[in-house]
Amino acid sequence: MEKSNNLLNQLAQISDLIEKSNLNPITRTVMFELKEDEFISLFNMFQSKYGRKIDKPNNTFTINIGLVEFVFNTNYA
């Protein structure tokens, strides 16, 4: 897969591949562990793309694309 600067498009492609896989999972969850600075940057980017202003989460936030849940965590280490 070609590297792109648009993370939301990449996650949508991943979501599509997972949904079309030959699996019948109970849940479709993808988890990312991030450093604090990347976590905050990513949260701010998603917040601006979705056009909602919400409080910065303590150490996790989730977005859903199709049937796939993407979880972003940080341990602030």
ZADOMAR-866707 format. One record per atom (N, C-alpha, C, O): residue number from 1; residue in three letters; atom name; y negated, x negated, z negated. Coordinates in steps of 0.2 Angstrom, whole numbers, always signed. Each point is the difference from the previous one (the first is absolute). Example, Ala and Ser with C-alpha at 12.3 -4.5 7.8 and 13.67 -1.06 7.14 Angstrom:
# ZADOMAR-866707
+-----+------+------+-------+-------+-------+
: pos : code : site :     v :     u :     w :
+-----+------+------+-------+-------+-------+
:   1 :  ALA :    N :   +28 :   -66 :   -39 :
:   1 :  ALA :   CA :    -6 :    +4 :    +0 :
:   1 :  ALA :    C :    -6 :    -4 :    +0 :
:   1 :  ALA :    O :    +1 :    -5 :    -3 :
:   2 :  SER :    N :    -6 :    +7 :    +7 :
:   2 :  SER :   CA :    -6 :    -4 :    -1 :
:   2 :  SER :    C :    -5 :    +4 :    -3 :
:   2 :  SER :    O :    -6 :    -3 :    -1 :
+-----+------+------+-------+-------+-------+
This chain:
# ZADOMAR-866707
+-----+------+------+-------+-------+-------+
: pos : code : site :     v :     u :     w :
+-----+------+------+-------+-------+-------+
:   1 :  MET :    N :    +6 :    -4 :    +0 :
:   1 :  MET :   CA :    -6 :    +4 :    +0 :
:   1 :  MET :    C :    -6 :    -4 :    +0 :
:   1 :  MET :    O :    +0 :    -5 :    -4 :
:   2 :  GLU :    N :    -5 :    +6 :    +8 :
:   2 :  GLU :   CA :    -6 :    -4 :    +1 :
:   2 :  GLU :    C :    -4 :    +1 :    -7 :
:   2 :  GLU :    O :    -1 :    +6 :    -2 :
:   3 :  LYS :    N :    -2 :   -11 :    +0 :
:   3 :  LYS :   CA :    -5 :    +0 :    -6 :
:   3 :  LYS :    C :    -6 :    +3 :    +2 :
:   3 :  LYS :    O :    -3 :    -2 :    +6 :
:   4 :  SER :    N :    +0 :    +7 :   -10 :
:   4 :  SER :   CA :    -6 :    +4 :    +2 :
:   4 :  SER :    C :    -4 :    -1 :    -6 :
:   4 :  SER :    O :    +2 :    -1 :    -6 :
:   5 :  ASN :    N :    -9 :    +2 :    +7 :
:   5 :  ASN :   CA :    -4 :    +1 :    -6 :
:   5 :  ASN :    C :    -1 :    +6 :    -3 :
:   5 :  ASN :    O :    -3 :    +1 :    -5 :
:   6 :  ASN :    N :    +6 :    +4 :    +8 :
:   6 :  ASN :   CA :    +0 :    +7 :    -2 :
:   6 :  ASN :    C :    +6 :    +2 :    -5 :
:   6 :  ASN :    O :    +5 :    +2 :    +3 :
:   7 :  LEU :    N :    -6 :    -3 :    -9 :
:   7 :  LEU :   CA :    +6 :    +1 :    -5 :
:   7 :  LEU :    C :    +2 :    +7 :    +0 :
:   7 :  LEU :    O :    +6 :    +1 :    +0 :
:   8 :  LEU :    N :   -10 :    +4 :    +1 :
:   8 :  LEU :   CA :    +2 :    +7 :    +0 :
:   8 :  LEU :    C :    +5 :    +1 :    +6 :
:   8 :  LEU :    O :    +5 :    +4 :    +0 :
:   9 :  ASN :    N :    -7 :    -7 :    +6 :
:   9 :  ASN :   CA :    +4 :    +1 :    +6 :
:   9 :  ASN :    C :    +7 :    -3 :    -1 :
:   9 :  ASN :    O :    +5 :    +3 :    +2 :
:  10 :  GLN :    N :    -5 :    -9 :    -5 :
:  10 :  GLN :   CA :    +6 :    -3 :    -2 :
:  10 :  GLN :    C :    +5 :    +4 :    -4 :
:  10 :  GLN :    O :    +6 :    +0 :    +1 :
:  11 :  LEU :    N :    -9 :    +2 :    -7 :
:  11 :  LEU :   CA :    +4 :    +5 :    -4 :
:  11 :  LEU :    C :    +2 :    +6 :    +3 :
:  11 :  LEU :    O :    +6 :    +2 :    -2 :
:  12 :  ALA :    N :   -10 :    +1 :    +6 :
:  12 :  ALA :   CA :    +2 :    +6 :    +4 :
:  12 :  ALA :    C :    +6 :    -2 :    +4 :
:  12 :  ALA :    O :    +5 :    +4 :    +1 :
:  13 :  GLN :    N :    -5 :   -10 :    +3 :
:  13 :  GLN :   CA :    +6 :    -2 :    +4 :
:  13 :  GLN :    C :    +6 :    -1 :    -5 :
:  13 :  GLN :    O :    +6 :    +2 :    +2 :
:  14 :  ILE :    N :    -7 :    -5 :    -7 :
:  14 :  ILE :   CA :    +6 :    -1 :    -5 :
:  14 :  ILE :    C :    +3 :    +7 :    -2 :
:  14 :  ILE :    O :    +6 :    +1 :    -1 :
:  15 :  SER :    N :   -11 :    +3 :    -1 :
:  15 :  SER :   CA :    +2 :    +7 :    -2 :
:  15 :  SER :    C :    +4 :    +3 :    +5 :
:  15 :  SER :    O :    +5 :    +3 :    -1 :
:  16 :  ASP :    N :    -7 :    -3 :    +7 :
:  16 :  ASP :   CA :    +4 :    +3 :    +6 :
:  16 :  ASP :    C :    +7 :    -3 :    +1 :
:  16 :  ASP :    O :    +4 :    +4 :    +1 :
:  17 :  LEU :    N :    -4 :   -11 :    -2 :
:  17 :  LEU :   CA :    +7 :    -3 :    +1 :
:  17 :  LEU :    C :    +4 :    +2 :    -6 :
:  17 :  LEU :    O :    +6 :    +2 :    +1 :
:  18 :  ILE :    N :    -8 :    -1 :    -7 :
:  18 :  ILE :   CA :    +4 :    +2 :    -6 :
:  18 :  ILE :    C :    +2 :    +7 :    +1 :
:  18 :  ILE :    O :    +6 :    +1 :    -1 :
:  19 :  GLU :    N :   -10 :    +3 :    +3 :
:  19 :  GLU :   CA :    +1 :    +7 :    +1 :
:  19 :  GLU :    C :    +6 :    +1 :    +6 :
:  19 :  GLU :    O :    +4 :    +5 :    -1 :
:  20 :  LYS :    N :    -4 :    -9 :    +6 :
:  20 :  LYS :   CA :    +4 :    +1 :    +6 :
:  20 :  LYS :    C :    +7 :    -4 :    -1 :
:  20 :  LYS :    O :    +4 :    +0 :    +4 :
:  21 :  SER :    N :    -4 :    -4 :   -10 :
:  21 :  SER :   CA :    +6 :    -4 :    -1 :
:  21 :  SER :    C :    +6 :    +5 :    -1 :
:  21 :  SER :    O :    +0 :    +6 :    -1 :
:  22 :  ASN :    N :    +6 :    -9 :    +1 :
:  22 :  ASN :   CA :    +7 :    +3 :    +0 :
:  22 :  ASN :    C :    +2 :    +1 :    -8 :
:  22 :  ASN :    O :    +6 :    +0 :    -1 :
:  23 :  LEU :    N :   -11 :    +1 :    -3 :
:  23 :  LEU :   CA :    +1 :    +0 :    -7 :
:  23 :  LEU :    C :    -2 :    +7 :    -2 :
:  23 :  LEU :    O :    -4 :    +3 :    +3 :
:  24 :  ASN :    N :    +7 :    +0 :    -9 :
:  24 :  ASN :   CA :    -2 :    +6 :    -3 :
:  24 :  ASN :    C :    -2 :    -1 :    -7 :
:  24 :  ASN :    O :    +4 :    +2 :    -4 :
:  25 :  PRO :    N :    -9 :    -6 :    +3 :
:  25 :  PRO :   CA :    -1 :    -2 :    -7 :
:  25 :  PRO :    C :    -3 :    +6 :    -4 :
:  25 :  PRO :    O :    -3 :    +5 :    +2 :
:  26 :  ILE :    N :    +4 :    -6 :    -9 :
:  26 :  ILE :   CA :    -3 :    +5 :    -5 :
:  26 :  ILE :    C :    -8 :    -1 :    +0 :
:  26 :  ILE :    O :    -3 :    +5 :    +0 :
:  27 :  THR :    N :    +1 :   -11 :    +0 :
:  27 :  THR :   CA :    -7 :    -1 :    +1 :
:  27 :  THR :    C :    -2 :    -5 :    +5 :
:  27 :  THR :    O :    +5 :    -4 :    +1 :
:  28 :  ARG :    N :   -10 :    +4 :    +1 :
:  28 :  ARG :   CA :    -3 :    -6 :    +5 :
:  28 :  ARG :    C :    -6 :    -3 :    -3 :
:  28 :  ARG :    O :    -5 :    +2 :    +1 :
:  29 :  THR :    N :    +6 :    -7 :    -5 :
:  29 :  THR :   CA :    -5 :    -3 :    -3 :
:  29 :  THR :    C :    +0 :    -8 :    +2 :
:  29 :  THR :    O :    +5 :    -3 :    -1 :
:  30 :  VAL :    N :   -11 :    +1 :    +2 :
:  30 :  VAL :   CA :    -1 :    -7 :    +2 :
:  30 :  VAL :    C :    -5 :    -3 :    -6 :
:  30 :  VAL :    O :    -5 :    +3 :    -1 :
:  31 :  MET :    N :    +7 :    -8 :    -2 :
:  31 :  MET :   CA :    -4 :    -3 :    -5 :
:  31 :  MET :    C :    -3 :    -7 :    +1 :
:  31 :  MET :    O :    +4 :    -4 :    +3 :
:  32 :  PHE :    N :   -10 :    +3 :    -4 :
:  32 :  PHE :   CA :    -3 :    -7 :    +1 :
:  32 :  PHE :    C :    -3 :    -2 :    -7 :
:  32 :  PHE :    O :    -4 :    +4 :    -3 :
:  33 :  GLU :    N :    +5 :   -10 :    +1 :
:  33 :  GLU :   CA :    -3 :    -3 :    -5 :
:  33 :  GLU :    C :    -5 :    -5 :    +2 :
:  33 :  GLU :    O :    +1 :    -4 :    +4 :
:  34 :  LEU :    N :    -7 :    +5 :    -6 :
:  34 :  LEU :   CA :    -6 :    -4 :    +2 :
:  34 :  LEU :    C :    -4 :    -3 :    -5 :
:  34 :  LEU :    O :    +1 :    +1 :    -6 :
:  35 :  LYS :    N :    -4 :    -7 :    +8 :
:  35 :  LYS :   CA :    -5 :    -3 :    -5 :
:  35 :  LYS :    C :    -6 :    +5 :    -1 :
:  35 :  LYS :    O :    -1 :    +4 :    +4 :
:  36 :  GLU :    N :    -2 :    -5 :    -9 :
:  36 :  GLU :   CA :    -5 :    +4 :    -2 :
:  36 :  GLU :    C :    -6 :    +1 :    +5 :
:  36 :  GLU :    O :    -2 :    +5 :    +1 :
:  37 :  ASP :    N :    +0 :   -11 :    +2 :
:  37 :  ASP :   CA :    -6 :    +1 :    +5 :
:  37 :  ASP :    C :    +2 :    +3 :    +6 :
:  37 :  ASP :    O :    -4 :    +4 :    +3 :
:  38 :  GLU :    N :   +11 :    -5 :    -1 :
:  38 :  GLU :   CA :    +2 :    +4 :    +6 :
:  38 :  GLU :    C :    +1 :    +8 :    -2 :
:  38 :  GLU :    O :    -1 :    +4 :    +4 :
:  39 :  PHE :    N :    +3 :    -3 :   -10 :
:  39 :  PHE :   CA :    +1 :    +7 :    -2 :
:  39 :  PHE :    C :    -6 :    +4 :    +0 :
:  39 :  PHE :    O :    +0 :    +5 :    +3 :
:  40 :  ILE :    N :    -5 :    -8 :    -6 :
:  40 :  ILE :   CA :    -7 :    +3 :    +0 :
:  40 :  ILE :    C :    -3 :    +1 :    +7 :
:  40 :  ILE :    O :    -3 :    +5 :    +2 :
:  41 :  SER :    N :    +4 :   -10 :    +2 :
:  41 :  SER :   CA :    -3 :    +0 :    +7 :
:  41 :  SER :    C :    +4 :    +5 :    +4 :
:  41 :  SER :    O :    -3 :    +4 :    +4 :
:  42 :  LEU :    N :    +9 :    -3 :    -5 :
:  42 :  LEU :   CA :    +4 :    +5 :    +4 :
:  42 :  LEU :    C :    -1 :    +7 :    -2 :
:  42 :  LEU :    O :    -1 :    +4 :    +4 :
:  43 :  PHE :    N :    +0 :    -3 :   -11 :
:  43 :  PHE :   CA :    -2 :    +6 :    -3 :
:  43 :  PHE :    C :    -7 :    +2 :    +3 :
:  43 :  PHE :    O :    -1 :    +6 :    +2 :
:  44 :  ASN :    N :    -4 :   -10 :    -2 :
:  44 :  ASN :   CA :    -6 :    +1 :    +3 :
:  44 :  ASN :    C :    +0 :    +2 :    +7 :
:  44 :  ASN :    O :    -3 :    +5 :    +2 :
:  45 :  MET :    N :    +7 :    -8 :    +2 :
:  45 :  MET :   CA :    +1 :    +1 :    +7 :
:  45 :  MET :    C :    +3 :    +7 :    +1 :
:  45 :  MET :    O :    -3 :    +4 :    +4 :
:  46 :  PHE :    N :    +8 :    -2 :    -8 :
:  46 :  PHE :   CA :    +3 :    +7 :    +1 :
:  46 :  PHE :    C :    -5 :    +5 :    -2 :
:  46 :  PHE :    O :    +0 :    +5 :    +3 :
:  47 :  GLN :    N :    -3 :    -6 :    -8 :
:  47 :  GLN :   CA :    -5 :    +4 :    -3 :
:  47 :  GLN :    C :    -5 :    +2 :    +5 :
:  47 :  GLN :    O :    -2 :    +6 :    +1 :
:  48 :  SER :    N :    -1 :   -11 :    +3 :
:  48 :  SER :   CA :    -5 :    +1 :    +5 :
:  48 :  SER :    C :    +3 :    +3 :    +6 :
:  48 :  SER :    O :    -4 :    +4 :    +3 :
:  49 :  LYS :    N :   +10 :    -5 :    -1 :
:  49 :  LYS :   CA :    +3 :    +3 :    +6 :
:  49 :  LYS :    C :    +2 :    +7 :    -1 :
:  49 :  LYS :    O :    -1 :    +4 :    +4 :
:  50 :  TYR :    N :    +3 :    -2 :   -11 :
:  50 :  TYR :   CA :    +1 :    +7 :    -1 :
:  50 :  TYR :    C :    -6 :    +4 :    -2 :
:  50 :  TYR :    O :    +0 :    +6 :    +0 :
:  51 :  GLY :    N :    -6 :   -10 :    -1 :
:  51 :  GLY :   CA :    -6 :    +4 :    -2 :
:  51 :  GLY :    C :    -1 :    +3 :    -6 :
:  51 :  GLY :    O :    -3 :    +5 :    -1 :
:  52 :  ARG :    N :    +7 :    -7 :    -4 :
:  52 :  ARG :   CA :    +0 :    +2 :    -7 :
:  52 :  ARG :    C :    -2 :    -5 :    -5 :
:  52 :  ARG :    O :    +2 :    -6 :    +1 :
:  53 :  LYS :    N :    -6 :    +8 :    -6 :
:  53 :  LYS :   CA :    -2 :    -5 :    -5 :
:  53 :  LYS :    C :    +4 :    +2 :    -6 :
:  53 :  LYS :    O :    -1 :    +5 :    -3 :
:  54 :  ILE :    N :    +6 :   -10 :    +1 :
:  54 :  ILE :   CA :    +4 :    +1 :    -6 :
:  54 :  ILE :    C :    -1 :    -6 :    -4 :
:  54 :  ILE :    O :    -1 :    -5 :    +2 :
:  55 :  ASP :    N :    +3 :    +6 :    -9 :
:  55 :  ASP :   CA :    -1 :    -6 :    -4 :
:  55 :  ASP :    C :    +6 :    -5 :    +2 :
:  55 :  ASP :    O :    +5 :    +2 :    +2 :
:  56 :  LYS :    N :    -7 :    -8 :    -3 :
:  56 :  LYS :   CA :    +5 :    -6 :    +1 :
:  56 :  LYS :    C :    +6 :    +1 :    -5 :
:  56 :  LYS :    O :    -1 :    +1 :    -6 :
:  57 :  PRO :    N :    +7 :    -1 :    +9 :
:  57 :  PRO :   CA :    +6 :    +1 :    -4 :
:  57 :  PRO :    C :    +1 :    -7 :    -4 :
:  57 :  PRO :    O :    -2 :    -5 :    +1 :
:  58 :  ASN :    N :    +5 :    +6 :    -7 :
:  58 :  ASN :   CA :    +2 :    -6 :    -4 :
:  58 :  ASN :    C :    +4 :    -5 :    +3 :
:  58 :  ASN :    O :    -2 :    -6 :    +1 :
:  59 :  ASN :    N :    +8 :    +8 :    +2 :
:  59 :  ASN :   CA :    +5 :    -5 :    +3 :
:  59 :  ASN :    C :    +4 :    +3 :    +5 :
:  59 :  ASN :    O :    +4 :    -3 :    +3 :
:  60 :  THR :    N :    -5 :    +9 :    -1 :
:  60 :  THR :   CA :    +4 :    +3 :    +6 :
:  60 :  THR :    C :    -4 :    +6 :    +3 :
:  60 :  THR :    O :    -4 :    +3 :    -3 :
:  61 :  PHE :    N :    +5 :    -3 :   +10 :
:  61 :  PHE :   CA :    -2 :    +6 :    +3 :
:  61 :  PHE :    C :    +5 :    +1 :    +6 :
:  61 :  PHE :    O :    +4 :    -4 :    +2 :
:  62 :  THR :    N :    -4 :   +10 :    +0 :
:  62 :  THR :   CA :    +5 :    +3 :    +5 :
:  62 :  THR :    C :    -3 :    +3 :    +6 :
:  62 :  THR :    O :    -5 :    +4 :    -1 :
:  63 :  ILE :    N :    +7 :    -5 :    +7 :
:  63 :  ILE :   CA :    -2 :    +4 :    +6 :
:  63 :  ILE :    C :    +7 :    +3 :    +3 :
:  63 :  ILE :    O :    +5 :    -4 :    +0 :
:  64 :  ASN :    N :    -6 :    +9 :    +3 :
:  64 :  ASN :   CA :    +6 :    +3 :    +4 :
:  64 :  ASN :    C :    -2 :    +1 :    +7 :
:  64 :  ASN :    O :    -6 :    +2 :    +2 :
:  65 :  ILE :    N :   +10 :    -5 :    +2 :
:  65 :  ILE :   CA :    +0 :    +1 :    +8 :
:  65 :  ILE :    C :    +6 :    +3 :    +2 :
:  65 :  ILE :    O :    +5 :    -3 :    +0 :
:  66 :  GLY :    N :    -6 :    +9 :    +3 :
:  66 :  GLY :   CA :    +6 :    +4 :    +1 :
:  66 :  GLY :    C :    +5 :    +1 :    -6 :
:  66 :  GLY :    O :    -3 :    +2 :    -5 :
:  67 :  LEU :    N :    +9 :    -4 :    +6 :
:  67 :  LEU :   CA :    +5 :    +1 :    -6 :
:  67 :  LEU :    C :    +1 :    -6 :    -4 :
:  67 :  LEU :    O :    +3 :    +0 :    -5 :
:  68 :  VAL :    N :    -7 :    -5 :    +7 :
:  68 :  VAL :   CA :    +0 :    -7 :    -4 :
:  68 :  VAL :    C :    -5 :    +0 :    -5 :
:  68 :  VAL :    O :    -6 :    +1 :    +2 :
:  69 :  GLU :    N :    +8 :    -4 :    -8 :
:  69 :  GLU :   CA :    -5 :    -1 :    -5 :
:  69 :  GLU :    C :    -1 :    -8 :    -1 :
:  69 :  GLU :    O :    +5 :    -3 :    -1 :
:  70 :  PHE :    N :   -11 :    +1 :    +2 :
:  70 :  PHE :   CA :    -2 :    -7 :    -1 :
:  70 :  PHE :    C :    -3 :    -1 :    -7 :
:  70 :  PHE :    O :    -5 :    +3 :    -1 :
:  71 :  VAL :    N :    +8 :    -7 :    -3 :
:  71 :  VAL :   CA :    -2 :    -2 :    -7 :
:  71 :  VAL :    C :    -3 :    -7 :    +0 :
:  71 :  VAL :    O :    +3 :    -4 :    +2 :
:  72 :  PHE :    N :    -9 :    +4 :    -4 :
:  72 :  PHE :   CA :    -3 :    -7 :    -1 :
:  72 :  PHE :    C :    -1 :    -1 :    -7 :
:  72 :  PHE :    O :    -4 :    +3 :    -4 :
:  73 :  ASN :    N :    +6 :    -9 :    +1 :
:  73 :  ASN :   CA :    +0 :    -2 :    -7 :
:  73 :  ASN :    C :    -3 :    -7 :    +0 :
:  73 :  ASN :    O :    +0 :    -4 :    +4 :
:  74 :  THR :    N :    -3 :    +3 :   -10 :
:  74 :  THR :   CA :    -2 :    -6 :    -2 :
:  74 :  THR :    C :    +2 :    -1 :    -8 :
:  74 :  THR :    O :    -1 :    +5 :    -3 :
:  75 :  ASN :    N :    +2 :   -11 :    +1 :
:  75 :  ASN :   CA :    +1 :    -1 :    -7 :
:  75 :  ASN :    C :    -6 :    -4 :    -3 :
:  75 :  ASN :    O :    +0 :    -2 :    -6 :
:  76 :  TYR :    N :    -5 :    +1 :   +10 :
:  76 :  TYR :   CA :    -6 :    -3 :    -2 :
:  76 :  TYR :    C :    +1 :    -7 :    -3 :
:  76 :  TYR :    O :    -3 :    -2 :    -5 :
:  77 :  ALA :    N :    +8 :    -1 :    +8 :
:  77 :  ALA :   CA :    +2 :    -7 :    -2 :
:  77 :  ALA :    C :    -4 :    -5 :    +3 :
:  77 :  ALA :    O :    +1 :    -6 :    -1 :
+-----+------+------+-------+-------+-------+
